[in-house]
Amino acid sequence: MRSSSFPWPDFLRRLALIAIPVALQNLLTITGSMVDTMMIASLGETSVGAVGLCAQFSSLMFSGYWGFVGGGMLFFAQYFGAGDEKGIKRSYGLTLCCMMSVGLLFGLTAILKPEAVMRLYTDKESIRTIGAAYLRIAGFSYPLSVLSMAMAALLRSTEQVRLPLFGAIAGVSANIFLNWVLIFGHLGMPAMGVRGAALATVFSGFINVSTIALLSRRARHPYLFAVREHFGWSRPFIREYFIKCWPILCNEVLIGVGNMGINVVLGRQSEQAIAATAVFRTLEGLVIGFFAGFSNASSVLVGTEVGAGHLETARQRAVRLVYLCMGFIGLICLLLVVLHTPILRAMSLTGESFRLAYGMLCIYGVVAVIRMANWVQNDTYRAAGDAAYGTLLEIVFMFAVVLPAVWITGMVLHTPFLLVFACCYVDEPVRFVLMQRHLFSGKWMKPVTPEGRAALQEMQADRNA
């Protein structure tokens, strides 16, 4: 099929229907995080740095369960494209069980051993004390976050993207209001500081999950509440599920460990650098939030076509999604750099912490375009059944290039902080070239449905003829 015959109007319409609600949901979440940061910033840079390091522990949990989200969405999207309702339901049940085991493990660790967690991330006693107080309460929100993510993954993969958005609206609104009440002690409540922020996170997580569940029940979603069918697993299905999920899980866990090593280095820089990093992570989340729309669109728009056996359509969509993502993320990064002064001032950064945060934004503005392109290509491969290629590249470069570069510059040579930060992204250009070669080879299409496998055999026979 020639590129000129590509159905752009229908493609862009479907992209918008999936990407815009997801991007709005993430934008709401990040806006809530930014408001949290501004409120906590009034308590001082030490509090900002402490809560920022706690967020890195949450990111490690995210890495632990995201492999199951990626694997689950692979099955959700392909089974949805093939119209296999039983496959969708049992995939969701297994995915939820695996994810919740991670959420409970991290939640218990945060509640019972918060001091040990903070000692891992920083050597600053003042930051460790505040962070432990926050984690001890925030740990109760971790299983709620996992549950909402599992529900959202299923709903998005079955083209019900608005319901998680409504849950996010309710949760973020509650979080902002409860932060105002509990951090500062309004409406007759005691001023709890960072402990109030943690408590607000727990309550808002419950509201988010409850809203999604109630709206899904009202909409009579056919898959979310079919509890008896969620556990109808056969040994061949479990085997295939974990074969597909294993590379993704290894990728996310090992990359999470690598990022933890990077955060250990960053957490041993100056207090101004730690505060700047906490603010930067919030703004980075804004970029990733917009990217998540393309990520989910690639999983659904490509995965459903592969599952249905429309492989050429899947390939054409994949290529266009990558370049659309790059252009859009470039605009977002440019906007952040241009507006850096009012944004960083609103986060109460001044002096050295302001300078460092601005430098981080400039560096990230250059590399984020390539970084997000690498991510969307990897998500595309996973949705199409190839969970190994992008995983192998990311793990090898993390441990062979990125982590040694960050550790040497930050812990051995003690170079300026911005150089240490830049080393976090030194691998992205090389990986982009390798990912592009794989994208155009078409070898990433590995269906799990009978329709997709039949189409792949037919395509390979045509090539060999």
ChimeraX attribute file (.defattr): number of C-alpha atoms within 10 A of each C-alpha:
attribute: neighborCount
match mode: 1-to-1
recipient: residues
	/A:1	8
	/A:2	6
	/A:3	7
	/A:4	7
	/A:5	7
	/A:6	13
	/A:7	11
	/A:8	12
	/A:9	9
	/A:10	10
	/A:11	15
	/A:12	13
	/A:13	11
	/A:14	16
	/A:15	20
	/A:16	16
	/A:17	17
	/A:18	25
	/A:19	24
	/A:20	20
	/A:21	20
	/A:22	28
	/A:23	24
	/A:24	19
	/A:25	26
	/A:26	24
	/A:27	20
	/A:28	21
	/A:29	22
	/A:30	21
	/A:31	18
	/A:32	23
	/A:33	21
	/A:34	22
	/A:35	20
	/A:36	24
	/A:37	24
	/A:38	19
	/A:39	23
	/A:40	25
	/A:41	20
	/A:42	14
	/A:43	15
	/A:44	13
	/A:45	21
	/A:46	21
	/A:47	24
	/A:48	29
	/A:49	29
	/A:50	30
	/A:51	26
	/A:52	24
	/A:53	28
	/A:54	24
	/A:55	17
	/A:56	19
	/A:57	21
	/A:58	21
	/A:59	14
	/A:60	22
	/A:61	23
	/A:62	23
	/A:63	22
	/A:64	26
	/A:65	25
	/A:66	23
	/A:67	25
	/A:68	26
	/A:69	25
	/A:70	24
	/A:71	25
	/A:72	26
	/A:73	30
	/A:74	33
	/A:75	33
	/A:76	32
	/A:77	30
	/A:78	34
	/A:79	27
	/A:80	22
	/A:81	25
	/A:82	20
	/A:83	14
	/A:84	14
	/A:85	15
	/A:86	16
	/A:87	21
	/A:88	25
	/A:89	27
	/A:90	25
	/A:91	27
	/A:92	28
	/A:93	22
	/A:94	19
	/A:95	26
	/A:96	22
	/A:97	15
	/A:98	16
	/A:99	23
	/A:100	19
	/A:101	15
	/A:102	19
	/A:103	25
	/A:104	19
	/A:105	14
	/A:106	22
	/A:107	24
	/A:108	16
	/A:109	17
	/A:110	27
	/A:111	18
	/A:112	16
	/A:113	14
	/A:114	22
	/A:115	19
	/A:116	13
	/A:117	19
	/A:118	25
	/A:119	17
	/A:120	15
	/A:121	24
	/A:122	22
	/A:123	14
	/A:124	17
	/A:125	11
	/A:126	12
	/A:127	24
	/A:128	27
	/A:129	16
	/A:130	22
	/A:131	28
	/A:132	25
	/A:133	20
	/A:134	25
	/A:135	30
	/A:136	21
	/A:137	23
	/A:138	24
	/A:139	26
	/A:140	23
	/A:141	22
	/A:142	24
	/A:143	23
	/A:144	24
	/A:145	21
	/A:146	25
	/A:147	20
	/A:148	21
	/A:149	20
	/A:150	25
	/A:151	19
	/A:152	23
	/A:153	24
	/A:154	26
	/A:155	22
	/A:156	24
	/A:157	28
	/A:158	22
	/A:159	17
	/A:160	19
	/A:161	22
	/A:162	21
	/A:163	21
	/A:164	27
	/A:165	24
	/A:166	17
	/A:167	25
	/A:168	28
	/A:169	20
	/A:170	20
	/A:171	26
	/A:172	26
	/A:173	18
	/A:174	20
	/A:175	28
	/A:176	21
	/A:177	13
	/A:178	22
	/A:179	29
	/A:180	20
	/A:181	20
	/A:182	23
	/A:183	24
	/A:184	21
	/A:185	16
	/A:186	13
	/A:187	9
	/A:188	8
	/A:189	11
	/A:190	13
	/A:191	15
	/A:192	16
	/A:193	21
	/A:194	27
	/A:195	22
	/A:196	24
	/A:197	27
	/A:198	27
	/A:199	24
	/A:200	27
	/A:201	27
	/A:202	22
	/A:203	18
	/A:204	27
	/A:205	28
	/A:206	17
	/A:207	22
	/A:208	26
	/A:209	23
	/A:210	17
	/A:211	22
	/A:212	23
	/A:213	20
	/A:214	13
	/A:215	16
	/A:216	20
	/A:217	13
	/A:218	9
	/A:219	11
	/A:220	11
	/A:221	15
	/A:222	12
	/A:223	20
	/A:224	19
	/A:225	14
	/A:226	15
	/A:227	13
	/A:228	10
	/A:229	18
	/A:230	22
	/A:231	15
	/A:232	15
	/A:233	16
	/A:234	9
	/A:235	8
	/A:236	8
	/A:237	14
	/A:238	14
	/A:239	12
	/A:240	12
	/A:241	20
	/A:242	15
	/A:243	13
	/A:244	24
	/A:245	26
	/A:246	17
	/A:247	21
	/A:248	29
	/A:249	23
	/A:250	18
	/A:251	25
	/A:252	25
	/A:253	21
	/A:254	21
	/A:255	22
	/A:256	20
	/A:257	17
	/A:258	19
	/A:259	20
	/A:260	20
	/A:261	18
	/A:262	23
	/A:263	20
	/A:264	21
	/A:265	21
	/A:266	23
	/A:267	26
	/A:268	16
	/A:269	19
	/A:270	13
	/A:271	18
	/A:272	21
	/A:273	22
	/A:274	27
	/A:275	29
	/A:276	28
	/A:277	25
	/A:278	24
	/A:279	28
	/A:280	20
	/A:281	19
	/A:282	21
	/A:283	21
	/A:284	20
	/A:285	20
	/A:286	24
	/A:287	25
	/A:288	20
	/A:289	21
	/A:290	22
	/A:291	26
	/A:292	25
	/A:293	24
	/A:294	32
	/A:295	27
	/A:296	26
	/A:297	29
	/A:298	31
	/A:299	28
	/A:300	29
	/A:301	27
	/A:302	31
	/A:303	35
	/A:304	30
	/A:305	25
	/A:306	33
	/A:307	34
	/A:308	24
	/A:309	23
	/A:310	18
	/A:311	25
	/A:312	16
	/A:313	16
	/A:314	23
	/A:315	21
	/A:316	16
	/A:317	22
	/A:318	26
	/A:319	16
	/A:320	13
	/A:321	23
	/A:322	23
	/A:323	14
	/A:324	12
	/A:325	21
	/A:326	20
	/A:327	12
	/A:328	15
	/A:329	23
	/A:330	18
	/A:331	12
	/A:332	17
	/A:333	23
	/A:334	15
	/A:335	12
	/A:336	19
	/A:337	18
	/A:338	12
	/A:339	11
	/A:340	17
	/A:341	14
	/A:342	10
	/A:343	16
	/A:344	21
	/A:345	12
	/A:346	15
	/A:347	24
	/A:348	21
	/A:349	23
	/A:350	14
	/A:351	8
	/A:352	13
	/A:353	22
	/A:354	22
	/A:355	15
	/A:356	23
	/A:357	25
	/A:358	19
	/A:359	19
	/A:360	22
	/A:361	20
	/A:362	17
	/A:363	16
	/A:364	20
	/A:365	22
	/A:366	13
	/A:367	18
	/A:368	22
	/A:369	23
	/A:370	22
	/A:371	19
	/A:372	24
	/A:373	26
	/A:374	24
	/A:375	20
	/A:376	26
	/A:377	24
	/A:378	27
	/A:379	28
	/A:380	35
	/A:381	30
	/A:382	31
	/A:383	34
	/A:384	33
	/A:385	23
	/A:386	22
	/A:387	28
	/A:388	19
	/A:389	18
	/A:390	25
	/A:391	21
	/A:392	15
	/A:393	17
	/A:394	22
	/A:395	19
	/A:396	14
	/A:397	17
	/A:398	22
	/A:399	15
	/A:400	12
	/A:401	16
	/A:402	23
	/A:403	20
	/A:404	17
	/A:405	21
	/A:406	24
	/A:407	20
	/A:408	15
	/A:409	18
	/A:410	24
	/A:411	15
	/A:412	9
	/A:413	10
	/A:414	13
	/A:415	12
	/A:416	11
	/A:417	17
	/A:418	15
	/A:419	17
	/A:420	23
	/A:421	23
	/A:422	17
	/A:423	20
	/A:424	20
	/A:425	20
	/A:426	18
	/A:427	18
	/A:428	20
	/A:429	14
	/A:430	12
	/A:431	17
	/A:432	18
	/A:433	13
	/A:434	14
	/A:435	21
	/A:436	15
	/A:437	10
	/A:438	16
	/A:439	20
	/A:440	13
	/A:441	11
	/A:442	15
	/A:443	12
	/A:444	22
	/A:445	26
	/A:446	20
	/A:447	27
	/A:448	19
	/A:449	19
	/A:450	14
	/A:451	17
	/A:452	25
	/A:453	19
	/A:454	13
	/A:455	19
	/A:456	19
	/A:457	11
	/A:458	12
	/A:459	14
	/A:460	10
	/A:461	10
	/A:462	9
	/A:463	8
	/A:464	7
	/A:465	6
